[in-house]
Amino acid sequence: MERYPILVEEQTTHGPATFPCAVYQVKAAQNKREKIYCHWHKEVELLLILAGSASLYIGQKIYPISAGTFALIPSNAVHMVLGDENTEFRFIAIVFHPDFLRSFGSDSIQEKYLSPLFQWQFDCSPVLSNDPAFCDLILDITSAYQEKADGYELYIKACLLQLCFLLYQYAKDFQFQKQDSKDYRISFIKEMMLYLQEQYSETVTLSEMADHFHISKGHLCRFFKEMTNMSPIDYLNYYRIHKSSQLLRDTDLSISTVAGQAGFNNISYYNRTFRKYMHMTPGEYRKNLV
């Protein structure tokens, strides 16, 4: 199974520009509570849980999920999944850019149906349990994506539009409401994450970060942990490991050079941190790419 790319704001490209859609089958790490780390992206994400149970966080709302659950994660929504350690958790994630289904110009389908769905402007849960119609479509899309038979792109697009139709039929009777895009807590945590993302290759201290955001260090740590289930330093190290894995994959730089460019000044600490998040050493990771 593919390793799911998780970071904030996610920079991974999900499919080429001509087909901005990707399907991932994921077996989450059993020794971590974080089955999907806190992140967001411009793409819409569809989840089908295959095994296990956990909690899906979308913004400040929490939804229980288990095998058979289907969920739509709106564009630009901060989200993560937390579950019990030492338990199996598997899922399918379909990630596509909203423009993949939209028209180039504004039309009634986009305004009445697609945009409200992609931003989830309905007063009901975007999580459904054990609905065979949704499950079957997700599995059909996954099979088509894997097999890549002639015309698979057209079939996947048709299936996604059918999913949108089913979702609209489910949600249309609930009160339509504009989401508060100015929710200060969501905006604030995004700003903090982007700050760490921009500073990952430099030395970052909590005191400097707290001064930057004009809050106390204690408040910073409590807020970050509450919103992401990670400390600022844990998130920074996770992002650094992600960036270092890109360098290991795309360059011939030595491991010590990669560590330095990713913000680690101590090679032993880098190796320990890499193993913590990737469950292998940097050398093993590079060897597995061959």
ABEGO torsion letter per residue (X at the ends): XBBBBBBOBBABBBEBAABBBBBBBBBBBAABABABBBBBBABBBBBBBABEBBBBBBEABBBBBBBGBBBBBBBGBBBBBBBBBGBBBBBBBBBBBAAAABBABBBAAAAAAAAAAAAGABBBBABBBGBAAAAAAAAAAAAAAAAGBBGAAAAAAAAAAAAAAAAAAAAAABBBBBBBAABAAAAAAAAAAAAAAAAAABBBBAAAAAAAAGBBAAAAAAAAAAAAGBBAAAAAAAAAAAAAAAAAAABABBAAAAAAAAGBABAAAAAAAAAAAAGBBAAAAAAAAX
